[in-house]
Amino acid sequence: MTKINQASPYVEKSNVEKSSDVVWHQQSVTTEQKSSLKGHKAVLLWYTGLSGSGKSTVANAVEQKLLARGCHSYLLDGDNVRHGLNNDLGFTDEDRIENIRRISEVAKLFVDAGLLVSTAFISPFQKDRDQARALLKDALFLEVFIDTPLAVCESRDPKGLYKKARAGEIANFTGISSVYESPTDAEIHVKTESLSIEECAELVVAALIEKQIIKA
Amino acid sequence: MTKINQASPYVEKSNVEKSSDVVWHQQSVTTEQKSSLKGHKAVLLWYTGLSGSGKSTVANAVEQKLLARGCHSYLLDGDNVRHGLNNDLGFTDEDRIENIRRISEVAKLFVDAGLLVSTAFISPFQKDRDQARALLKDALFLEVFIDTPLAVCESRDPKGLYKKARAGEIANFTGISSVYESPTDAEIHVKTESLSIEECAELVVAALIEKQIIKA
């Protein structure tokens, strides 16, 4: 298995516990050791896009492809985060910021564990996405823009949210009554309109190979 | 590689997104697929013990051994949790409960990702440990009691905390001015006093083999 070296997003811990008992040394597993075991780099794929754009769908399809390649990946999305870790948070500005902060911190832990971790949240503001990027420090952070026209998202409306937003039943709905700041420098830009899910996922995987995160 | 089946701590997601666009199916990677890839079961090892008992030290030694066996493990401890995800929390009762809740939720995500995840926090109250256990639902939860006499912990005092607590400079310090409720039914009980770190770690690994979580 090819060894891929990588720095940890955390400062490396001291290998020796400051203890009066010299027998009790502490030997931490380094990120390098973990990368060596897994045979791919650890990275955070930060999917962003409108509600209904296909973030989770594409991310899941990419997960399937990574699994088939023996990569260790994990997807953080509304299903496992909003209903668990962040179930105490609502949709105020403050809570929205805290939501993104926690997701970023958890993603950082997964990167530290050596995984290919993906997050799939609308994350409409560039400032928030930049904050997540900054938190990961020198670790790999790739913004994946799932670029689907609003009209297409609205025609899908899988959860009936656009309909409610148009009826004024949901305030601050991204794309309708709140802005979505399209990424201008996303590392991976997926224009979904004329592509199948399969093609979208292949595009992401090809980018991971090109960036030498996974092997060809 | 032996396939080890395992249920997810999350309810399995529907494989089909409720979308008006039938082309956009959602195919989630199941916990079973992840377990199959990793060749070991996913489990949460919840280390508990006094400050200075050796929780992190033993947990790190176990991590090294798991790594050598090709297992995918990760340790959540003060270094990567208190300074990151939970850096907004203090030491009030409310914050302490929230601290444990978030740690449990993050551990649950790691179990869902198919890892052997360990947490190393004093977690002095049985109620809190039981809550973490309940949160994991049917997923594997093993309480690991790092059982070191108070006098030994105090003589080590790696961070000088016992000294400060005895001087009254730290309120509610576990073992001194706040109770530590020793587990009575811990799945793994490590009496460290007469053992080396190596022996403590071997004991935990042997338990994982005996419980068929990892292969012999």
Interface residues (C-beta under 8 A of the other chain):
Chain A: Y10 K13 E17 K18 S19 S20 D21 V23 W24 H25 Q26 Q27 S28 V29 Q33 K34 L37 K38 G52 G54 S56 T57 N60 A61 E63 Q64 L67 G70 H72 S73 Y74 L75 L76 D79 N80 V81 G84 L85 D88 R102 E105 V106 K108 L109 F110 D112 A113 G114 L115 S155 R156 D157 P158 K159 S196 I197
Chain B: Y10 K13 E17 K18 S19 S20 D21 V23 W24 H25 Q26 Q27 S28 V29 Q33 K34 L37 K38 G52 G54 S56 T57 N60 A61 E63 Q64 L67 G70 H72 S73 Y74 L75 L76 D79 N80 V81 G84 L85 E98 R102 E105 V106 K108 L109 F110 D112 A113 G114 L115 S155 R156 D157 P158 K159 S196 I197
